[in-house]
Amino acid sequence: MSEENIKNENLEEEKNQNEKTEKKEEKKQNKEMVPKEEYDELDDRYKRILAEFENFKKRSGKEREGLYNSILSDVVEVILPVLDNLENAAKVETKDEEYKKGVELVLKQFRDVLSSKGIEEIKTVGETFDPELHEAVSSIQDENLGVQEIAQEYRKGYKIGNRVIRHSMVVVAN
């Protein structure tokens, strides 16, 4: 055989090998590719699961916050009579001014702790009566006050966010 024939044979073998390799690669690509319908279905499932997970995170965050506020309001509700007694002690006249100052400092510290946890006093005197925030224990007639205006407060009320811990006991005018 001549050199030229050998070269031609080598070229043909190389060409055949390249074609075989290309066919194998093409078959691999065809096997790896997913049909469009199946891809769309998988993509849709992925998006739905992702959206469901995001909703779960939001819902569980709200539940956690609601549970925290519920537990906090239960604890504070039990402690509020102590706060009432401290307020009454601060109002009493005493000869010992240092003692009174100490009670007022404890009362201020107590109020600061409550406000740091998001607990607010419910506004009463001068406000319009709201049955969701106030509990009317009496009513009076007074021309100087408006209709359903709160004239006096018997007991302070407290709330955390929109949740009422304890309703204010009030006297309502007109």
Buried (B, 14 or more C-beta within 10 A) or exposed (E): EEEEEEEEEEEEEEEEEEEEEEEEEEEEEEEEEEEEEEEEEEEEEEEEEEEEEEEEEEEEEEEEEEEEBEEBBEEBEEEBEEBEEBBEBBEEEEEEEEEBEEBBEEBEEBBEEBEEBEBEBBBBEEBEBBEEBBBBEEBEEEEEBEEBBBBBBEBBBBBBEEEBBBBBBBBBBE
